[in-house]
Amino acid sequence: MNQTDIRKINEQIAILESRQAFQDLTIEQLNQSIIDQQKQIQWLQERVRLLSEKLKAAQPSMLASQAEETPPPHY
């Protein structure tokens, strides 16, 4: 091996190391995004559950029973 070959190999190694460092950073950023999104999903799921419970609790009081309904004017 001559000096030119060694220099090319060293340049290729430096490029690969740079790419790996960039990919490691990107993977960490994506991982953090996934963690943040999972927290948001859990928060939203909890809000939907609470709203669903409130809606179920409020429905009977919002709707009149058939006996309480006044007949339409054409009767």
CHARMM-style PDB file with segment names, atoms N, HN, CA, C and O in Angstrom:
ATOM      1  N   MET     1       0.839  -1.184   0.000  1.00  0.00      PROA
ATOM      2  CA  MET     1       0.000   0.000   0.000  1.00  0.00      PROA
ATOM      3  C   MET     1       0.879   1.242   0.000  1.00  0.00      PROA
ATOM      4  O   MET     1       1.872   1.340   0.721  1.00  0.00      PROA
ATOM      5  N   ASN     2       0.477   2.165  -0.824  1.00  0.00      PROA
ATOM      6  HN  ASN     2      -0.330   2.085  -1.410  1.00  0.00      PROA
ATOM      7  CA  ASN     2       1.252   3.403  -0.848  1.00  0.00      PROA
ATOM      8  C   ASN     2       0.510   4.501  -0.076  1.00  0.00      PROA
ATOM      9  O   ASN     2      -0.590   4.281   0.430  1.00  0.00      PROA
ATOM     10  N   GLN     3       1.104   5.642   0.003  1.00  0.00      PROA
ATOM     11  HN  GLN     3       1.998   5.822  -0.409  1.00  0.00      PROA
ATOM     12  CA  GLN     3       0.565   6.754   0.789  1.00  0.00      PROA
ATOM     13  C   GLN     3      -0.790   7.218   0.262  1.00  0.00      PROA
ATOM     14  O   GLN     3      -1.666   7.583   1.046  1.00  0.00      PROA
ATOM     15  N   THR     4      -0.968   7.208  -1.042  1.00  0.00      PROA
ATOM     16  HN  THR     4      -0.256   6.912  -1.679  1.00  0.00      PROA
ATOM     17  CA  THR     4      -2.228   7.648  -1.646  1.00  0.00      PROA
ATOM     18  C   THR     4      -3.371   6.730  -1.227  1.00  0.00      PROA
ATOM     19  O   THR     4      -4.459   7.193  -0.887  1.00  0.00      PROA
ATOM     20  N   ASP     5      -3.114   5.436  -1.254  1.00  0.00      PROA
ATOM     21  HN  ASP     5      -2.230   5.059  -1.530  1.00  0.00      PROA
ATOM     22  CA  ASP     5      -4.139   4.470  -0.841  1.00  0.00      PROA
ATOM     23  C   ASP     5      -4.505   4.665   0.631  1.00  0.00      PROA
ATOM     24  O   ASP     5      -5.683   4.638   0.988  1.00  0.00      PROA
ATOM     25  N   ILE     6      -3.517   4.858   1.469  1.00  0.00      PROA
ATOM     26  HN  ILE     6      -2.561   4.880   1.179  1.00  0.00      PROA
ATOM     27  CA  ILE     6      -3.755   5.051   2.903  1.00  0.00      PROA
ATOM     28  C   ILE     6      -4.545   6.348   3.124  1.00  0.00      PROA
ATOM     29  O   ILE     6      -5.450   6.396   3.957  1.00  0.00      PROA
ATOM     30  N   ARG     7      -4.200   7.381   2.382  1.00  0.00      PROA
ATOM     31  HN  ARG     7      -3.465   7.343   1.705  1.00  0.00      PROA
ATOM     32  CA  ARG     7      -4.915   8.653   2.499  1.00  0.00      PROA
ATOM     33  C   ARG     7      -6.382   8.487   2.097  1.00  0.00      PROA
ATOM     34  O   ARG     7      -7.270   9.003   2.776  1.00  0.00      PROA
ATOM     35  N   LYS     8      -6.643   7.772   0.998  1.00  0.00      PROA
ATOM     36  HN  LYS     8      -5.922   7.353   0.446  1.00  0.00      PROA
ATOM     37  CA  LYS     8      -8.017   7.535   0.547  1.00  0.00      PROA
ATOM     38  C   LYS     8      -8.803   6.735   1.586  1.00  0.00      PROA
ATOM     39  O   LYS     8      -9.963   7.038   1.866  1.00  0.00      PROA
ATOM     40  N   ILE     9      -8.183   5.743   2.137  1.00  0.00      PROA
ATOM     41  HN  ILE     9      -7.240   5.496   1.910  1.00  0.00      PROA
ATOM     42  CA  ILE     9      -8.843   4.926   3.160  1.00  0.00      PROA
ATOM     43  C   ILE     9      -9.162   5.778   4.397  1.00  0.00      PROA
ATOM     44  O   ILE     9     -10.249   5.675   4.967  1.00  0.00      PROA
ATOM     45  N   ASN    10      -8.216   6.607   4.798  1.00  0.00      PROA
ATOM     46  HN  ASN    10      -7.333   6.691   4.336  1.00  0.00      PROA
ATOM     47  CA  ASN    10      -8.451   7.485   5.944  1.00  0.00      PROA
ATOM     48  C   ASN    10      -9.590   8.476   5.671  1.00  0.00      PROA
ATOM     49  O   ASN    10     -10.389   8.767   6.562  1.00  0.00      PROA
ATOM     50  N   GLU    11      -9.659   8.990   4.441  1.00  0.00      PROA
ATOM     51  HN  GLU    11      -9.010   8.754   3.718  1.00  0.00      PROA
ATOM     52  CA  GLU    11     -10.749   9.906   4.076  1.00  0.00      PROA
ATOM     53  C   GLU    11     -12.090   9.183   4.110  1.00  0.00      PROA
ATOM     54  O   GLU    11     -13.090   9.725   4.582  1.00  0.00      PROA
ATOM     55  N   GLN    12     -12.098   7.964   3.608  1.00  0.00      PROA
ATOM     56  HN  GLN    12     -11.286   7.524   3.225  1.00  0.00      PROA
ATOM     57  CA  GLN    12     -13.337   7.194   3.619  1.00  0.00      PROA
ATOM     58  C   GLN    12     -13.780   6.874   5.050  1.00  0.00      PROA
ATOM     59  O   GLN    12     -14.969   6.913   5.367  1.00  0.00      PROA
ATOM     60  N   ILE    13     -12.835   6.567   5.880  1.00  0.00      PROA
ATOM     61  HN  ILE    13     -11.869   6.535   5.622  1.00  0.00      PROA
ATOM     62  CA  ILE    13     -13.155   6.299   7.291  1.00  0.00      PROA
ATOM     63  C   ILE    13     -13.714   7.560   7.945  1.00  0.00      PROA
ATOM     64  O   ILE    13     -14.685   7.491   8.698  1.00  0.00      PROA
ATOM     65  N   ALA    14     -13.114   8.696   7.665  1.00  0.00      PROA
ATOM     66  HN  ALA    14     -12.325   8.752   7.053  1.00  0.00      PROA
ATOM     67  CA  ALA    14     -13.592   9.960   8.236  1.00  0.00      PROA
ATOM     68  C   ALA    14     -15.009  10.263   7.763  1.00  0.00      PROA
ATOM     69  O   ALA    14     -15.838  10.717   8.551  1.00  0.00      PROA
ATOM     70  N   ILE    15     -15.293  10.022   6.500  1.00  0.00      PROA
ATOM     71  HN  ILE    15     -14.619   9.654   5.860  1.00  0.00      PROA
ATOM     72  CA  ILE    15     -16.643  10.240   5.959  1.00  0.00      PROA
ATOM     73  C   ILE    15     -17.646   9.310   6.651  1.00  0.00      PROA
ATOM     74  O   ILE    15     -18.727   9.741   7.052  1.00  0.00      PROA
ATOM     75  N   LEU    16     -17.277   8.041   6.786  1.00  0.00      PROA
ATOM     76  HN  LEU    16     -16.399   7.692   6.460  1.00  0.00      PROA
ATOM     77  CA  LEU    16     -18.168   7.081   7.441  1.00  0.00      PROA
ATOM     78  C   LEU    16     -18.410   7.443   8.907  1.00  0.00      PROA
ATOM     79  O   LEU    16     -19.530   7.319   9.402  1.00  0.00      PROA
ATOM     80  N   GLU    17     -17.368   7.886   9.594  1.00  0.00      PROA
ATOM     81  HN  GLU    17     -16.458   7.987   9.192  1.00  0.00      PROA
ATOM     82  CA  GLU    17     -17.527   8.294  10.992  1.00  0.00      PROA
ATOM     83  C   GLU    17     -18.442   9.513  11.101  1.00  0.00      PROA
ATOM     84  O   GLU    17     -19.259   9.603  12.017  1.00  0.00      PROA
ATOM     85  N   SER    18     -18.301  10.434  10.179  1.00  0.00      PROA
ATOM     86  HN  SER    18     -17.637  10.361   9.435  1.00  0.00      PROA
ATOM     87  CA  SER    18     -19.148  11.625  10.166  1.00  0.00      PROA
ATOM     88  C   SER    18     -20.608  11.242   9.924  1.00  0.00      PROA
ATOM     89  O   SER    18     -21.507  11.741  10.601  1.00  0.00      PROA
ATOM     90  N   ARG    19     -20.835  10.362   8.963  1.00  0.00      PROA
ATOM     91  HN  ARG    19     -20.104   9.957   8.413  1.00  0.00      PROA
ATOM     92  CA  ARG    19     -22.191   9.895   8.679  1.00  0.00      PROA
ATOM     93  C   ARG    19     -22.793   9.186   9.892  1.00  0.00      PROA
ATOM     94  O   ARG    19     -23.956   9.401  10.235  1.00  0.00      PROA
ATOM     95  N   GLN    20     -22.000   8.352  10.526  1.00  0.00      PROA
ATOM     96  HN  GLN    20     -21.056   8.177  10.247  1.00  0.00      PROA
ATOM     97  CA  GLN    20     -22.499   7.626  11.694  1.00  0.00      PROA
ATOM     98  C   GLN    20     -22.870   8.597  12.814  1.00  0.00      PROA
ATOM     99  O   GLN    20     -23.900   8.428  13.468  1.00  0.00      PROA
ATOM    100  N   ALA    21     -22.049   9.596  13.031  1.00  0.00      PROA
ATOM    101  HN  ALA    21     -21.213   9.734  12.500  1.00  0.00      PROA
ATOM    102  CA  ALA    21     -22.349  10.587  14.072  1.00  0.00      PROA
ATOM    103  C   ALA    21     -23.646  11.318  13.748  1.00  0.00      PROA
ATOM    104  O   ALA    21     -24.466  11.544  14.638  1.00  0.00      PROA
ATOM    105  N   PHE    22     -23.841  11.689  12.489  1.00  0.00      PROA
ATOM    106  HN  PHE    22     -23.175  11.506  11.766  1.00  0.00      PROA
ATOM    107  CA  PHE    22     -25.069  12.355  12.074  1.00  0.00      PROA
ATOM    108  C   PHE    22     -26.259  11.434  12.265  1.00  0.00      PROA
ATOM    109  O   PHE    22     -27.304  11.868  12.750  1.00  0.00      PROA
ATOM    110  N   GLN    23     -26.116  10.164  11.891  1.00  0.00      PROA
ATOM    111  HN  GLN    23     -25.267   9.812  11.497  1.00  0.00      PROA
ATOM    112  CA  GLN    23     -27.207   9.210  12.041  1.00  0.00      PROA
ATOM    113  C   GLN    23     -27.534   8.965  13.514  1.00  0.00      PROA
ATOM    114  O   GLN    23     -28.704   8.837  13.875  1.00  0.00      PROA
ATOM    115  N   ASP    24     -26.521   8.901  14.353  1.00  0.00      PROA
ATOM    116  HN  ASP    24     -25.571   9.005  14.060  1.00  0.00      PROA
ATOM    117  CA  ASP    24     -26.760   8.738  15.793  1.00  0.00      PROA
ATOM    118  C   ASP    24     -27.572   9.914  16.343  1.00  0.00      PROA
ATOM    119  O   ASP    24     -28.505   9.728  17.124  1.00  0.00      PROA
ATOM    120  N   LEU    25     -27.206  11.115  15.926  1.00  0.00      PROA
ATOM    121  HN  LEU    25     -26.448  11.266  15.291  1.00  0.00      PROA
ATOM    122  CA  LEU    25     -27.925  12.306  16.359  1.00  0.00      PROA
ATOM    123  C   LEU    25     -29.372  12.274  15.853  1.00  0.00      PROA
ATOM    124  O   LEU    25     -30.304  12.575  16.598  1.00  0.00      PROA
ATOM    125  N   THR    26     -29.542  11.914  14.610  1.00  0.00      PROA
ATOM    126  HN  THR    26     -28.785  11.669  14.004  1.00  0.00      PROA
ATOM    127  CA  THR    26     -30.882  11.842  14.019  1.00  0.00      PROA
ATOM    128  C   THR    26     -31.741  10.802  14.728  1.00  0.00      PROA
ATOM    129  O   THR    26     -32.912  11.052  15.012  1.00  0.00      PROA
ATOM    130  N   ILE    27     -31.172   9.655  15.010  1.00  0.00      PROA
ATOM    131  HN  ILE    27     -30.220   9.452  14.778  1.00  0.00      PROA
ATOM    132  CA  ILE    27     -31.907   8.602  15.714  1.00  0.00      PROA
ATOM    133  C   ILE    27     -32.324   9.086  17.095  1.00  0.00      PROA
ATOM    134  O   ILE    27     -33.452   8.834  17.520  1.00  0.00      PROA
ATOM    135  N   GLU    28     -31.454   9.763  17.789  1.00  0.00      PROA
ATOM    136  HN  GLU    28     -30.538   9.968  17.445  1.00  0.00      PROA
ATOM    137  CA  GLU    28     -31.789  10.277  19.121  1.00  0.00      PROA
ATOM    138  C   GLU    28     -32.908  11.319  19.040  1.00  0.00      PROA
ATOM    139  O   GLU    28     -33.808  11.325  19.880  1.00  0.00      PROA
ATOM    140  N   GLN    29     -32.859  12.188  18.047  1.00  0.00      PROA
ATOM    141  HN  GLN    29     -32.128  12.183  17.364  1.00  0.00      PROA
ATOM    142  CA  GLN    29     -33.911  13.190  17.872  1.00  0.00      PROA
ATOM    143  C   GLN    29     -35.248  12.524  17.549  1.00  0.00      PROA
ATOM    144  O   GLN    29     -36.284  12.916  18.086  1.00  0.00      PROA
ATOM    145  N   LEU    30     -35.227  11.532  16.683  1.00  0.00      PROA
ATOM    146  HN  LEU    30     -34.386  11.213  16.247  1.00  0.00      PROA
ATOM    147  CA  LEU    30     -36.453  10.805  16.347  1.00  0.00      PROA
ATOM    148  C   LEU    30     -37.001  10.074  17.562  1.00  0.00      PROA
ATOM    149  O   LEU    30     -38.210  10.060  17.791  1.00  0.00      PROA
ATOM    150  N   ASN    31     -36.126   9.476  18.330  1.00  0.00      PROA
ATOM    151  HN  ASN    31     -35.144   9.487  18.144  1.00  0.00      PROA
ATOM    152  CA  ASN    31     -36.547   8.787  19.544  1.00  0.00      PROA
ATOM    153  C   ASN    31     -37.223   9.756  20.511  1.00  0.00      PROA
ATOM    154  O   ASN    31     -38.253   9.429  21.099  1.00  0.00      PROA
ATOM    155  N   GLN    32     -36.650  10.941  20.676  1.00  0.00      PROA
ATOM    156  HN  GLN    32     -35.813  11.207  20.198  1.00  0.00      PROA
ATOM    157  CA  GLN    32     -37.244  11.936  21.562  1.00  0.00      PROA
ATOM    158  C   GLN    32     -38.598  12.389  21.042  1.00  0.00      PROA
ATOM    159  O   GLN    32     -39.521  12.618  21.824  1.00  0.00      PROA
ATOM    160  N   SER    33     -38.720  12.520  19.725  1.00  0.00      PROA
ATOM    161  HN  SER    33     -37.970  12.333  19.091  1.00  0.00      PROA
ATOM    162  CA  SER    33     -40.010  12.883  19.132  1.00  0.00      PROA
ATOM    163  C   SER    33     -41.059  11.818  19.416  1.00  0.00      PROA
ATOM    164  O   SER    33     -42.205  12.139  19.729  1.00  0.00      PROA
ATOM    165  N   ILE    34     -40.675  10.571  19.308  1.00  0.00      PROA
ATOM    166  HN  ILE    34     -39.744  10.310  19.054  1.00  0.00      PROA
ATOM    167  CA  ILE    34     -41.604   9.476  19.587  1.00  0.00      PROA
ATOM    168  C   ILE    34     -42.025   9.496  21.051  1.00  0.00      PROA
ATOM    169  O   ILE    34     -43.199   9.291  21.360  1.00  0.00      PROA
ATOM    170  N   ILE    35     -41.099   9.736  21.934  1.00  0.00      PROA
ATOM    171  HN  ILE    35     -40.146   9.902  21.683  1.00  0.00      PROA
ATOM    172  CA  ILE    35     -41.417   9.813  23.369  1.00  0.00      PROA
ATOM    173  C   ILE    35     -42.399  10.955  23.624  1.00  0.00      PROA
ATOM    174  O   ILE    35     -43.379  10.779  24.348  1.00  0.00      PROA
ATOM    175  N   ASP    36     -42.143  12.119  23.036  1.00  0.00      PROA
ATOM    176  HN  ASP    36     -41.347  12.262  22.448  1.00  0.00      PROA
ATOM    177  CA  ASP    36     -43.027  13.277  23.210  1.00  0.00      PROA
ATOM    178  C   ASP    36     -44.418  12.991  22.645  1.00  0.00      PROA
ATOM    179  O   ASP    36     -45.425  13.329  23.267  1.00  0.00      PROA
ATOM    180  N   GLN    37     -44.472  12.372  21.471  1.00  0.00      PROA
ATOM    181  HN  GLN    37     -43.654  12.098  20.966  1.00  0.00      PROA
ATOM    182  CA  GLN    37     -45.756  12.060  20.856  1.00  0.00      PROA
ATOM    183  C   GLN    37     -46.534  11.041  21.686  1.00  0.00      PROA
ATOM    184  O   GLN    37     -47.755  11.143  21.806  1.00  0.00      PROA
ATOM    185  N   GLN    38     -45.840  10.064  22.257  1.00  0.00      PROA
ATOM    186  HN  GLN    38     -44.848   9.981  22.160  1.00  0.00      PROA
ATOM    187  CA  GLN    38     -46.510   9.076  23.096  1.00  0.00      PROA
ATOM    188  C   GLN    38     -47.119   9.745  24.328  1.00  0.00      PROA
ATOM    189  O   GLN    38     -48.220   9.389  24.747  1.00  0.00      PROA
ATOM    190  N   LYS    39     -46.411  10.705  24.903  1.00  0.00      PROA
ATOM    191  HN  LYS    39     -45.517  10.994  24.562  1.00  0.00      PROA
ATOM    192  CA  LYS    39     -46.954  11.444  26.050  1.00  0.00      PROA
ATOM    193  C   LYS    39     -48.203  12.217  25.637  1.00  0.00      PROA
ATOM    194  O   LYS    39     -49.190  12.246  26.372  1.00  0.00      PROA
ATOM    195  N   GLN    40     -48.159  12.840  24.466  1.00  0.00      PROA
ATOM    196  HN  GLN    40     -47.357  12.816  23.869  1.00  0.00      PROA
ATOM    197  CA  GLN    40     -49.320  13.580  23.979  1.00  0.00      PROA
ATOM    198  C   GLN    40     -50.494  12.646  23.724  1.00  0.00      PROA
ATOM    199  O   GLN    40     -51.633  12.976  24.053  1.00  0.00      PROA
ATOM    200  N   ILE    41     -50.228  11.495  23.147  1.00  0.00      PROA
ATOM    201  HN  ILE    41     -49.303  11.227  22.880  1.00  0.00      PROA
ATOM    202  CA  ILE    41     -51.286  10.514  22.884  1.00  0.00      PROA
ATOM    203  C   ILE    41     -51.925  10.060  24.184  1.00  0.00      PROA
ATOM    204  O   ILE    41     -53.150   9.975  24.279  1.00  0.00      PROA
ATOM    205  N   GLN    42     -51.116   9.770  25.177  1.00  0.00      PROA
ATOM    206  HN  GLN    42     -50.122   9.839  25.100  1.00  0.00      PROA
ATOM    207  CA  GLN    42     -51.658   9.348  26.471  1.00  0.00      PROA
ATOM    208  C   GLN    42     -52.497  10.454  27.088  1.00  0.00      PROA
ATOM    209  O   GLN    42     -53.564  10.186  27.641  1.00  0.00      PROA
ATOM    210  N   TRP    43     -52.026  11.697  27.000  1.00  0.00      PROA
ATOM    211  HN  TRP    43     -51.159  11.914  26.552  1.00  0.00      PROA
ATOM    212  CA  TRP    43     -52.779  12.824  27.548  1.00  0.00      PROA
ATOM    213  C   TRP    43     -54.118  12.967  26.822  1.00  0.00      PROA
ATOM    214  O   TRP    43     -55.154  13.167  27.457  1.00  0.00      PROA
ATOM    215  N   LEU    44     -54.093  12.864  25.487  1.00  0.00      PROA
ATOM    216  HN  LEU    44     -53.252  12.701  24.972  1.00  0.00      PROA
ATOM    217  CA  LEU    44     -55.318  12.972  24.707  1.00  0.00      PROA
ATOM    218  C   LEU    44     -56.276  11.816  24.999  1.00  0.00      PROA
ATOM    219  O   LEU    44     -57.486  12.025  25.089  1.00  0.00      PROA
ATOM    220  N   GLN    45     -55.749  10.610  25.145  1.00  0.00      PROA
ATOM    221  HN  GLN    45     -54.766  10.440  25.071  1.00  0.00      PROA
ATOM    222  CA  GLN    45     -56.595   9.467  25.475  1.00  0.00      PROA
ATOM    223  C   GLN    45     -57.289   9.676  26.814  1.00  0.00      PROA
ATOM    224  O   GLN    45     -58.462   9.337  26.970  1.00  0.00      PROA
ATOM    225  N   GLU    46     -56.574  10.225  27.766  1.00  0.00      PROA
ATOM    226  HN  GLU    46     -55.621  10.499  27.640  1.00  0.00      PROA
ATOM    227  CA  GLU    46     -57.165  10.487  29.078  1.00  0.00      PROA
ATOM    228  C   GLU    46     -58.262  11.546  28.964  1.00  0.00      PROA
ATOM    229  O   GLU    46     -59.316  11.417  29.588  1.00  0.00      PROA
ATOM    230  N   ARG    47     -58.023  12.582  28.177  1.00  0.00      PROA
ATOM    231  HN  ARG    47     -57.167  12.687  27.670  1.00  0.00      PROA
ATOM    232  CA  ARG    47     -59.038  13.621  27.993  1.00  0.00      PROA
ATOM    233  C   ARG    47     -60.278  13.053  27.310  1.00  0.00      PROA
ATOM    234  O   ARG    47     -61.399  13.383  27.698  1.00  0.00      PROA
ATOM    235  N   VAL    48     -60.095  12.211  26.307  1.00  0.00      PROA
ATOM    236  HN  VAL    48     -59.184  11.943  25.992  1.00  0.00      PROA
ATOM    237  CA  VAL    48     -61.230  11.586  25.626  1.00  0.00      PROA
ATOM    238  C   VAL    48     -62.007  10.715  26.607  1.00  0.00      PROA
ATOM    239  O   VAL    48     -63.238  10.723  26.601  1.00  0.00      PROA
ATOM    240  N   ARG    49     -61.310   9.976  27.437  1.00  0.00      PROA
ATOM    241  HN  ARG    49     -60.310   9.970  27.442  1.00  0.00      PROA
ATOM    242  CA  ARG    49     -61.973   9.124  28.425  1.00  0.00      PROA
ATOM    243  C   ARG    49     -62.801   9.974  29.389  1.00  0.00      PROA
ATOM    244  O   ARG    49     -63.951   9.645  29.680  1.00  0.00      PROA
ATOM    245  N   LEU    50     -62.216  11.068  29.883  1.00  0.00      PROA
ATOM    246  HN  LEU    50     -61.282  11.335  29.647  1.00  0.00      PROA
ATOM    247  CA  LEU    50     -62.943  11.943  30.806  1.00  0.00      PROA
ATOM    248  C   LEU    50     -64.155  12.582  30.136  1.00  0.00      PROA
ATOM    249  O   LEU    50     -65.230  12.653  30.731  1.00  0.00      PROA
ATOM    250  N   LEU    51     -63.983  13.046  28.904  1.00  0.00      PROA
ATOM    251  HN  LEU    51     -63.110  12.989  28.421  1.00  0.00      PROA
ATOM    252  CA  LEU    51     -65.104  13.644  28.189  1.00  0.00      PROA
ATOM    253  C   LEU    51     -66.200  12.621  27.921  1.00  0.00      PROA
ATOM    254  O   LEU    51     -67.387  12.934  28.009  1.00  0.00      PROA
ATOM    255  N   SER    52     -65.798  11.411  27.596  1.00  0.00      PROA
ATOM    256  HN  SER    52     -64.834  11.157  27.524  1.00  0.00      PROA
ATOM    257  CA  SER    52     -66.771  10.344  27.370  1.00  0.00      PROA
ATOM    258  C   SER    52     -67.569  10.064  28.633  1.00  0.00      PROA
ATOM    259  O   SER    52     -68.786   9.890  28.576  1.00  0.00      PROA
ATOM    260  N   GLU    53     -66.892  10.020  29.769  1.00  0.00      PROA
ATOM    261  HN  GLU    53     -65.903  10.161  29.816  1.00  0.00      PROA
ATOM    262  CA  GLU    53     -67.581   9.797  31.039  1.00  0.00      PROA
ATOM    263  C   GLU    53     -68.542  10.946  31.344  1.00  0.00      PROA
ATOM    264  O   GLU    53     -69.666  10.714  31.788  1.00  0.00      PROA
ATOM    265  N   LYS    54     -68.105  12.171  31.110  1.00  0.00      PROA
ATOM    266  HN  LYS    54     -67.192  12.359  30.749  1.00  0.00      PROA
ATOM    267  CA  LYS    54     -68.970  13.324  31.350  1.00  0.00      PROA
ATOM    268  C   LYS    54     -70.194  13.287  30.438  1.00  0.00      PROA
ATOM    269  O   LYS    54     -71.306  13.592  30.869  1.00  0.00      PROA
ATOM    270  N   LEU    55     -69.985  12.917  29.193  1.00  0.00      PROA
ATOM    271  HN  LEU    55     -69.081  12.669  28.843  1.00  0.00      PROA
ATOM    272  CA  LEU    55     -71.088  12.845  28.237  1.00  0.00      PROA
ATOM    273  C   LEU    55     -72.088  11.775  28.646  1.00  0.00      PROA
ATOM    274  O   LEU    55     -73.297  11.999  28.602  1.00  0.00      PROA
ATOM    275  N   LYS    56     -71.590  10.623  29.040  1.00  0.00      PROA
ATOM    276  HN  LYS    56     -70.607  10.441  29.076  1.00  0.00      PROA
ATOM    277  CA  LYS    56     -72.485   9.543  29.481  1.00  0.00      PROA
ATOM    278  C   LYS    56     -73.269   9.962  30.719  1.00  0.00      PROA
ATOM    279  O   LYS    56     -74.449   9.637  30.846  1.00  0.00      PROA
ATOM    280  N   ALA    57     -72.627  10.673  31.624  1.00  0.00      PROA
ATOM    281  HN  ALA    57     -71.668  10.937  31.521  1.00  0.00      PROA
ATOM    282  CA  ALA    57     -73.295  11.110  32.850  1.00  0.00      PROA
ATOM    283  C   ALA    57     -74.326  12.199  32.546  1.00  0.00      PROA
ATOM    284  O   ALA    57     -75.349  12.288  33.225  1.00  0.00      PROA
ATOM    285  N   ALA    58     -74.065  13.025  31.534  1.00  0.00      PROA
ATOM    286  HN  ALA    58     -73.234  12.953  30.983  1.00  0.00      PROA
ATOM    287  CA  ALA    58     -74.956  14.138  31.227  1.00  0.00      PROA
ATOM    288  C   ALA    58     -76.104  13.734  30.312  1.00  0.00      PROA
ATOM    289  O   ALA    58     -77.137  14.404  30.320  1.00  0.00      PROA
ATOM    290  N   GLN    59     -75.977  12.698  29.546  1.00  0.00      PROA
ATOM    291  HN  GLN    59     -75.138  12.154  29.540  1.00  0.00      PROA
ATOM    292  CA  GLN    59     -76.995  12.325  28.566  1.00  0.00      PROA
ATOM    293  C   GLN    59     -78.373  12.098  29.183  1.00  0.00      PROA
ATOM    294  O   GLN    59     -79.346  12.638  28.654  1.00  0.00      PROA
ATOM    295  N   PRO    60     -78.517  11.349  30.245  1.00  0.00      PROA
ATOM    296  CA  PRO    60     -79.860  11.124  30.765  1.00  0.00      PROA
ATOM    297  C   PRO    60     -80.551  12.428  31.162  1.00  0.00      PROA
ATOM    298  O   PRO    60     -81.758  12.566  30.966  1.00  0.00      PROA
ATOM    299  N   SER    61     -79.815  13.372  31.711  1.00  0.00      PROA
ATOM    300  HN  SER    61     -78.834  13.259  31.871  1.00  0.00      PROA
ATOM    301  CA  SER    61     -80.433  14.624  32.131  1.00  0.00      PROA
ATOM    302  C   SER    61     -80.735  15.539  30.946  1.00  0.00      PROA
ATOM    303  O   SER    61     -81.585  16.422  31.057  1.00  0.00      PROA
ATOM    304  N   MET    62     -80.065  15.349  29.834  1.00  0.00      PROA
ATOM    305  HN  MET    62     -79.374  14.632  29.744  1.00  0.00      PROA
ATOM    306  CA  MET    62     -80.274  16.208  28.675  1.00  0.00      PROA
ATOM    307  C   MET    62     -81.468  15.758  27.835  1.00  0.00      PROA
ATOM    308  O   MET    62     -82.058  16.569  27.121  1.00  0.00      PROA
ATOM    309  N   LEU    63     -81.829  14.487  27.909  1.00  0.00      PROA
ATOM    310  HN  LEU    63     -81.350  13.828  28.489  1.00  0.00      PROA
ATOM    311  CA  LEU    63     -82.911  13.953  27.096  1.00  0.00      PROA
ATOM    312  C   LEU    63     -84.130  13.689  27.969  1.00  0.00      PROA
ATOM    313  O   LEU    63     -84.019  13.092  29.040  1.00  0.00      PROA
ATOM    314  N   ALA    64     -85.275  14.132  27.513  1.00  0.00      PROA
ATOM    315  HN  ALA    64     -85.365  14.618  26.643  1.00  0.00      PROA
ATOM    316  CA  ALA    64     -86.511  13.859  28.243  1.00  0.00      PROA
ATOM    317  C   ALA    64     -86.980  12.446  27.912  1.00  0.00      PROA
ATOM    318  O   ALA    64     -86.739  11.939  26.816  1.00  0.00      PROA
ATOM    319  N   SER    65     -87.641  11.831  28.859  1.00  0.00      PROA
ATOM    320  HN  SER    65     -87.837  12.243  29.749  1.00  0.00      PROA
ATOM    321  CA  SER    65     -88.164  10.491  28.601  1.00  0.00      PROA
ATOM    322  C   SER    65     -89.350  10.600  27.657  1.00  0.00      PROA
ATOM    323  O   SER    65     -89.881  11.690  27.443  1.00  0.00      PROA
ATOM    324  N   GLN    66     -89.765   9.472  27.090  1.00  0.00      PROA
ATOM    325  HN  GLN    66     -89.333   8.587  27.264  1.00  0.00      PROA
ATOM    326  CA  GLN    66     -90.899   9.462  26.160  1.00  0.00      PROA
ATOM    327  C   GLN    66     -92.150  10.010  26.835  1.00  0.00      PROA
ATOM    328  O   GLN    66     -92.928  10.714  26.191  1.00  0.00      PROA
ATOM    329  N   ALA    67     -92.367   9.708  28.117  1.00  0.00      PROA
ATOM    330  HN  ALA    67     -91.735   9.136  28.640  1.00  0.00      PROA
ATOM    331  CA  ALA    67     -93.551  10.178  28.841  1.00  0.00      PROA
ATOM    332  C   ALA    67     -93.527  11.687  29.035  1.00  0.00      PROA
ATOM    333  O   ALA    67     -94.581  12.321  29.090  1.00  0.00      PROA
ATOM    334  N   GLU    68     -92.344  12.266  29.138  1.00  0.00      PROA
ATOM    335  HN  GLU    68     -91.488  11.751  29.094  1.00  0.00      PROA
ATOM    336  CA  GLU    68     -92.233  13.706  29.362  1.00  0.00      PROA
ATOM    337  C   GLU    68     -92.309  14.510  28.067  1.00  0.00      PROA
ATOM    338  O   GLU    68     -92.539  15.719  28.103  1.00  0.00      PROA
ATOM    339  N   GLU    69     -92.122  13.863  26.944  1.00  0.00      PROA
ATOM    340  HN  GLU    69     -91.935  12.881  26.915  1.00  0.00      PROA
ATOM    341  CA  GLU    69     -92.135  14.555  25.647  1.00  0.00      PROA
ATOM    342  C   GLU    69     -93.532  15.070  25.352  1.00  0.00      PROA
ATOM    343  O   GLU    69     -94.517  14.352  25.523  1.00  0.00      PROA
ATOM    344  N   THR    70     -93.612  16.295  24.915  1.00  0.00      PROA
ATOM    345  HN  THR    70     -92.812  16.878  24.776  1.00  0.00      PROA
ATOM    346  CA  THR    70     -94.912  16.819  24.473  1.00  0.00      PROA
ATOM    347  C   THR    70     -95.154  16.345  23.046  1.00  0.00      PROA
ATOM    348  O   THR    70     -94.227  16.296  22.237  1.00  0.00      PROA
ATOM    349  N   PRO    71     -96.384  16.002  22.744  1.00  0.00      PROA
ATOM    350  CA  PRO    71     -96.639  15.522  21.371  1.00  0.00      PROA
ATOM    351  C   PRO    71     -96.462  16.662  20.358  1.00  0.00      PROA
ATOM    352  O   PRO    71     -96.642  17.834  20.689  1.00  0.00      PROA
ATOM    353  N   PRO    72     -96.119  16.309  19.162  1.00  0.00      PROA
ATOM    354  CA  PRO    72     -95.972  17.335  18.125  1.00  0.00      PROA
ATOM    355  C   PRO    72     -97.308  18.064  17.905  1.00  0.00      PROA
ATOM    356  O   PRO    72     -98.370  17.519  18.206  1.00  0.00      PROA
ATOM    357  N   PRO    73     -97.253  19.283  17.386  1.00  0.00      PROA
ATOM    358  CA  PRO    73     -98.482  20.078  17.239  1.00  0.00      PROA
ATOM    359  C   PRO    73     -99.528  19.460  16.308  1.00  0.00      PROA
ATOM    360  O   PRO    73    -100.703  19.806  16.433  1.00  0.00      PROA
ATOM    361  N   HSD    74     -99.178  18.594  15.409  1.00  0.00      PROA
ATOM    362  HN  HSD    74     -98.223  18.314  15.308  1.00  0.00      PROA
ATOM    363  CA  HSD    74    -100.156  18.049  14.472  1.00  0.00      PROA
ATOM    364  C   HSD    74    -101.006  16.924  15.097  1.00  0.00      PROA
ATOM    365  O   HSD    74    -101.869  16.372  14.414  1.00  0.00      PROA
ATOM    366  N   TYR    75    -100.787  16.572  16.371  1.00  0.00      PROA
ATOM    367  HN  TYR    75    -100.086  17.020  16.926  1.00  0.00      PROA
ATOM    368  CA  TYR    75    -101.605  15.551  17.029  1.00  0.00      PROA
ATOM    369  C   TYR    75    -102.820  16.171  17.654  1.00  0.00      PROA
ATOM    370  OT1 TYR    75    -103.631  15.467  18.257  1.00  0.00      PROA
TER     371      TYR     75
END
